[in-house]
Amino acid sequence: MSDSEEEEGPDRQLKLVVLGDGTTGKTSLATRFAQETFGKQYKQTMGLDFFLKRIILPGNLNVTLQVWDVGGQTIGGKMLDKYIYGAQGILLVYDITNGQSFENLEDWYNVVKKVNEDSETQPLVALVGNKVDLEHMRTVKVDKHQRFCQENNFSSHFVSAKTGDSVFLCFQRIAADILGIKLNKAELEQSQHVVRAELVKYPEEDNQHHNTSNCQSKVCSMQ
């Protein structure tokens, strides 16, 4: 970190909680963003995975994102309220090829509302349709996604944790929205392009691309 960055004070920190059914790709989404990898072997998250990643937003603002990946089977768990509490952002994730995973988001959102019903500040909620690499298998129509967003004032996102398509852009937009920062068209396009260029070949050429991480980010993961 340069002296000029240090003078601007400590990083802003935002807590983001990723919710949704198991197998929707929540863990893949979180690890793709935080570590720029995609795990082919699926292992359902039993409780909580926690990631940290620092990004830089316009104005040279350093923001550390705490990404909490909550296991899909914990919707009725005693700890879920504690995981959600204090979050500035909630990502409601579903699989665009799995209609039931979309329908079940109503239950996930009800939990979020219950946790925050007595809070003066409400978290920003983002609706995230994952697995757009399987567009040909889509069962949740885009207009249904958009209608759910409009009815509940969610921000709208479509990503592929597998290819990396729009993953960084998704988290960047959510962080900027929470902090009231406007991203211009060039910044949005650049973020989308960087993700595609660095990550789309990652599974096949693991060693070659392992070091092409974003130099602006600092990654740490804890199980």
N, C-alpha and C positions, 0 to 999 in steps of 0.2 A: 504494500500500500504506500502511495506517495505521501509526502508531507501535506500537500494540498488536500488530499482526501482525508487525512487524519484531522485536519483543522475543521472539517465539517461535522465532527462529532461521531459518536458511535453509530453503528448500523441501526436502521429501523428493523424491527422484527415483527413478522406477521405469522400467525398460527393458521394454517390451512388444514382442514380435516376432509379426507376423502371417504365418502360413504357410498354404499350401493351393495347389491347382491354379490355373493361369491361368484367367481368365474367371469365377471364383467370386465376384468383387466385393471382393477384398481392398483394392485401391487405393481403390475407391469408399467402402468402410467407413472406411478411415483418413482420407480427405479429408472425408467427411461429419462425422466426429467432430472433426477438428482445425480445419477451415475452414468447416464448416456449409454445404457445397455438394455438389452431385451432378453429376458430369460426364457428359453424354449421349454425348460422343464417347469411344469406348473405345480406349485405347492401352496395350498390354501393358507392364508394368514390366519393363525389361530387366535391371536389377540390383537396385537398392535405392532406395526412396524413404524419406525420414526426416522425421518431423513431431514438433513439440513442442506440448504443450498443458498449461496449468495448470488444475487443478480444486481445489475446496475440499471437503474431507470433514468430517464431524461433528467438533466440537471445534476448529473453525476451523483445521484442518490443511491447509496448502498443499501440494499434491502436483503435481510436474511429471512428466507422462508422456512418455517418449520412445517414439514409435511407429515401429517399423521394419517397413516393408512390403517383404517379400522377393519378388522375381519368381518366378512359378510354375515357370519352366523351369530353376531353379537347384537342384533337389533333389539333383543329383549334382555340383554346382559346388564348387570348392575353397574358395570364400569362405563357403559356407553355415554351416559350423561356427563361423567367426568372428562371423557375424551373430547366431547363436543364443547364443553363449557370454556368460555374465553376465546373461542375461535373468531378471527376476523373474517374468515372466508370458509365456505362449505362447498365442496365439489360433489354434486350428486351425479354419480357415474352409472351409465347403463350401456348395454351391448346392443348396437343397432340391429343385430340379427336375432335378438331375443326379446320378444314383445313383453314377456312377463317381467323381465328385469326393469323395463320402463314403467310398467304398471305399479311395481312394488316401490318405486321412488316416492309415491304418495305417503307410504308408511314411514320411510326414512325422513321425509320432510316434516312429518308430524312430530317425530322425535325432536328434531331441531327446534321446531316452534315451541314445544313443551319446555325444553331446556332454557330457552331464551325469553319465555313469556313475561318474566319479571325484570328483564334487563332493559336498561335505558337505550343501549345501542344494539342493533341487530346485525348479525353477520351478513356479508354479501354472499348470495347463493348463486352458484354457477351450475347450469345443466350441461353435462358433458356426455355427448354420444361417442362412444369408443368403437374401434374396429372398423373405421371407414375404409380400410384396405379390403374389407369384405362387402363393399357397396352392392355387388351383384346378389348378395344374400340378405339385403336389408329387409326387415319386416316392420320396423317403426318408421312411418313416413315422416318426412321433414316437417310437413305442416303440423303434425301432431306434436312434435318436439317444440316448434315455435309457439304453438298455442299454449302449451304448458308454461313456457317462459313468460309469455305475455300475461297470463292469468296470475302469475305469482311474482312478477318482476324479477325473474332470473336473468343472468347474462347467459348467452348461448355460445356453445363451443362444440366443434366436431374434431376428433383426433384419431390417430392410430398409434397406440403404444408400440405396436409391432414395427412399423416403419419409422416412427418418430414424427410423422406428419403432423405439424401444428402443435406438438406437445409443449415446446418451450413457449410458443406464442400464447397458448392457453394460460399457462401460469403467469406469464408476463402481463397479459391483459388483466387477469384477476387482481394481481398485486397493484397494478396501476389504477384500476377502478377503486380499490379499497382506499388508496392514498389520494384519490382525486386528481391523478396525473393523466393528462391527455397524451396519447401516443399518436404521432402523425402517420400518414400512409407509408412513408419511406421506412420508418422504424418497424411498422407491422410487417411489411413485405420482407425486410431484411431478416427479421426473426424467423419467419416462415421458411425463407430460403436457407438460412444457416442450418436449421434442423434437418431439412431434407438432404442437403449436401453432405452433412457430417454423418447422418445416422442411417440413411436408407440401405446402405451396403453393409452395415455393421455386423449383422449375424454371420454373413459369409466370409468377411475379411476381418475377423476379430483382431488379430495381431497388428495388421497394417493400420487400422484406424483407432487403435486403443488410445493413442496420445492426441487425437484431434479434439480434445475437450475445449470448451469455451474458456478462454483465458481470463474472462471476467468472473468466473464462478469458483467457489470454494466448496468442495463436496465433503460431506461427512455422513456416514450412516451408522446407526446403532440398532441392534436387534432388541 
